[in-house]
Amino acid sequence: MVTSFEASLSQLSVHRVGNKLLDEFYVLSDNPVEITDELLNKLLMQYFLSPFEKVNEVYRFIHSSDLNLNDVFHFSESIFKNPANFHEVSQQITKYLFDITNHPKIKSGELYVAYLKNVQLEGELLDAIGIFKSENKETYLKVYPAKGGFNLEYEEDGINIHKLDKGCLIFNSEKEEGYKVLVIDQTNRNNEAVYWKDDFLKLKIRNDSYNQTSNTLSIYKNFVTQKIDEEFELTKADKIDLLNKSMKYFKEKETFDMDEFAGEVLGNEQAIESFKTYKQQYEQDYETEIASTFDISDAAVKKQGRVYKTVLKLDRNFHIYIHGDKELIEKGFDDDKAMNYYKVYFKEES
């Protein structure tokens, strides 16, 4: 979604954030970093921006009572209003991140705050504030020519520019709605992970066609794999067929219609009502409304397609990939062997 070929790095400040529960502290730099080396500039831009090129989910800052009380929104607004305050505000951002670092497993690391110009998002060139944190360090080998051959050196605690641990891009667009924000968190995927997106940034996903499509496919998948067993007796092959039908619908249609989808894919009045109830419960639990009709996002369909399982796993001996007509596969039980079996019909091998 992000295109960076016209982007430039205007300002950069680097600080360090420790974990106060581990008696670590923060370290603030006195001045922003002056980047005079052209190659270093390119490497930093690659490190900061390339991870966002395949990010489709757009978020917004939120607050339960007043958006201006969202700290990072407030800091971002201050920088966009007056970029001359950039370094001072970057120090405030560092202190704030330190204050909400309240889980013992959160790693310390460098915090980069960048002011970027001409970053393209959704076809629009925008200024953006980048906040990036590096937590994981690696050891690198360096090989160089020497008399009669080569020598080796190593460098510890290096940063891999192809592995951004945490980051966000805050775009100077749609301020009244909470700005447009992209976020990445490649580490701490368990309970402590919420501190970056939920505790530090306080974000809510934007409710556009991409997220409507993604949420609907995700809800339907969970309904088929986790909920439908409570009301119907279905084999795993039946469930895979229901998933295949839903993916076929989203790939062939340009617009989603709830009643049309339910009729074509589920086709059973009791199952349709059960799915609609399940969807309503999701909307209440996550405070996210999913429209009855919306434009289908091909990018969201492609992404969800990767997690739609159409494989029937039989013990550790066989995997059956079901892509089409479930009437060509039958399940039975062999009394002599006391084992289940599947009978598969086909016309030719390939």
N, C-alpha and C positions, 0 to 999 in steps of 0.2 A: 504494500500500500504506500510506503514511503519511497520517494525517489530523491536521491541525494546528489545527482551529477552537477547541479547548480549551487549546492549548499557550500557555505563557508563558515569557518570557526572564527567568531568575532572576539569572544572573551572566554577565558578558562581559569577557574580557581580549583585548587586541589587541597583537600584537608584529610584528616584521618578520624575515624569514628571507632571508639572502643565499646566494650560491653560493660556497663556500670555494675551489673550483677557479678562480674568477674573482677571487680576493682580496677577496670581499665578506664581510660579517660579519652577525651577528644583532643586533637591537636589542630590548631587553626594556623594557616599560613598568613603572613602579614600582607602579602601582595598577590595579585593574580599572576599566572604563569605567562611569560613572554615566549611565544613559539616563533622562532626565526628559521628553523630548519624545515624546508619544504617537504622532505620525506617524512619527518616526524608528524607534520601537520596531516599528511595523507593517511598515515597509519592511525592517528587518533580519530580521524573522521570515519575510517573503516571500522575501528573498534566501537565507536559510539553509535553509528547509524546502520551499518549493514545488518545487524540482528533484527531490525524493525522492517526490513523490506518485505517480509512475508507475514507480518502481523496485520490482521484484518479488523480485530476488535477495537473499537473506539470507545473510550471511557469519558466520564465527566466527573469533576469534583462535586462532592455533595456535603451537606451538613443537615442535621436534624431540624435546626431552627433557622440559621442564617448562614448563607454560603460564605459570607465574609469572615465567619468564624472558623472556616477550614484553613488551617495554618499554611499549607503549601499553596493553596489558591491565593491567599493573602500575599505570600512571598512572591509568587509569580506575577501578580498584578503590580506589585511594587517595582519589579524589574522591568516589565513591559512599559510602565509609565515613565520610568527614568532609568535607562540602562547604565547611567553613571553610578548608580547605587549597587551595581551588580556584585562586586566583591564583598561588600558589607552584608548584603542579603544572603550571599552564599555561606557566610559564617553563621548567620542565624539559622539557615536550613540545616547546617551541620549540628548545631546545638540542639535543634528540635529533634533530629533523627536520633541523637544520643539519648535524649530524654525518654523517647518511646521505645528504646531498645531494652525490652524487659523480659527476655527469654534467655536462659543460660546457654542455649545452643546457637544463638545468633553470633556469627563470626565478626570480628573486627575487620576493618579494611579501609582502603582509601575511598574518599568520596570526591567525585569530579562533578563540578557544576559548570555547565557550558552555555554560552549564548550563541545560538546558531542563526544564520540568515539564509533565506531562500531554500528552505526545506519544503519539498513538494508533498502535499497531502491532499488526496482526493482532487487532483488537478489544479490546486491552488498553491502558489509560492507564499510561504509564511515564515515569520520569525518564530523561533522555538527555544525554549529553555530545556536543556538536557540535564538530568540528575542521574548519575551512574555510580555504582558501588562495586569495587573489586574485592573479593573475599578470598579466592583460592589462588595460591601461588604455585608455580611449577619451576623445575630445574631444566636449564637449557644447555646443550653442548654446542661449542663453537669449534669448527675445524678450519685451520688456516695453513697455507703453504709455509714450509720451513726448509732449511737447507737439507737436501737429500730426501725430502718427503713431506710429512705433515705433522703438525702439532695439534693438541686438543686442549681446550679450556672449558670451564663450565661456569654458569651463573645461576645462583640460587635465588629463590623468591622472585622469579620473573612473572610477568603477566602475559597470558596468551591472548593476543588481540582478536582471536577467533572465538573467544568464550567470554562474553559479557555476562557477569553473574546476575546483576540487577540493574534495571534502568527504567527511565520513563522520559518521554518527550511531551512537553506541554506546549501546545501551539497557540499563538496569539489569534484565536478565532473563536467566535461564539462565546464571549466572556460571560454574557448574561445567563447562559445555560450551564456554565461551569468549565469553559474551555474544552478543546478537544485534546484528549490525553491518550497516548499509547504507553503500554507498560509491559515489562519483561521481568520475570523472576525465574532464573534457571536453577536456583539452589533452595534448600530448605523447603521442600515440597510438603512437609508435614504441618503440624499445628503452628509451629513457629513461623511458617511462611506468611501468615496473614499480616504480620507486622508491616511488610513493605507496601502492599496494595491497600489493605484495610485500615491499619493503624496509622501508618505514616502518611500515605497519600489520601486515603478516604475517598475511594472511587466507586462509581456505579456505571455499569456498562450502558452505552447508548443504545436506545431501542430502535435500530434501523433495520433494513431488510436483511442484512447479513445476520444480525443477532436474532431476529424473528425466525429466520430459516433454521439457524443453528439450534436455537432453543426448542423449536417444535420437533425437529428430528431427534434431539436428545431426550425430550420428554417421551416421545413415542417409543424410542428404543428402551428406555427404562420401564415404560408401561408393559411392553411385550416381554421383556426379560425378567421383570421382578414382580409385577402386579397381577398380570392376567391369569396366572396360575390359581389365584385365590377364588376365581369364579368359573374357570373353564378348564377342562382336561385337554391339554395340548401336548403333542410330542415336540421334541426339539426341532424336528423337521418342519412341523407346522409353524413354530415360532420364526424359524429362518425364512419361511415363505412369506410371513407377514412383514418381516423386515425388508425382504426383496421387493415386495409390492410397494412399500412406502418409498424406497429409494427410486424405483421405477417412476412413480408418480412425480417426485421432485425433479427428476432428470428430464421428464417429458413436458412438464408444464412450465409456463412462465409466471403464473400467478397461483398462489395457494388459496384454496377455499375450504374452510373447515368441514362443511356439510358434504361437499363433493369428495374430499379426501376420505372422510370417515366412511362414506358409502362405497367408494371404489376399493378401498384398502381393507377395511374391517368387514363391512357388509352384513353385520349382525347387530340388530337394534340394541340388544343388551350390552354387547361389547362397545358399541358407539357411545352409549350413555356412560359406561364405566370409564372410557377414555376421556370424555369431556369433563367428568368429575375429577379425574386424576389431574388433568390440565389446570382446572380451576384451583385445586389444592396447591399446585406448584406456584401459580400466580400469587396466591395468598402468602405462602411460605417465603417466597423470594421477592415479594413486592414488585413484581414485573408483569406487566400486562402483555399478553400475546394476542394480537389482533386475529379476528376470524378470517380476514383476507389480507394478503400482503404480496408484494413482488418477491419472487424466489431468487435468492442469491446463488449463482453457480459456484462461487468460491466457497460458500458455506457448505453446499451439497458435496463438493469435492473433498473438503476437509472431514466432514462427518462420515463420508463413505469409507474412510480409512479405519474407522472404529466400529463400523457395522459388521459384525461377525456372521459370515455365511458358511462356516465350517462346522460339520458334525463330527465330533471327536469320539471314536469308539475305542474304549480302553486305551492301550498304548500301541495298538496294532494298525488302526486305519483312521484316515481323515477323509470325509466325504464333503466335497465342495458343492453346495447347492446354489445354482444360479437361475434356475427357471422353474419349470412345471413340477410341483411337488407330487402330482398324481403319478409320476414315473418312479416314485420310491415308496415302498411299502414296508411297514414294520410288523414283525411277528415274533413268536416265541417257539423255540424248538424243545419239545418235552424230553426227547431222548438225551440231548446235550445239556438241558436245563440252562439255555442261554438265549438271549434276545438275538434277533437278526434283522437286517434290512435287505430287501430285494429291490434291485435297481434295473430299470428297463432302458435300453438304448438301441440305436440302429447301427452304429458303426464306431469303431475305435479310432483314435488318432494319436 
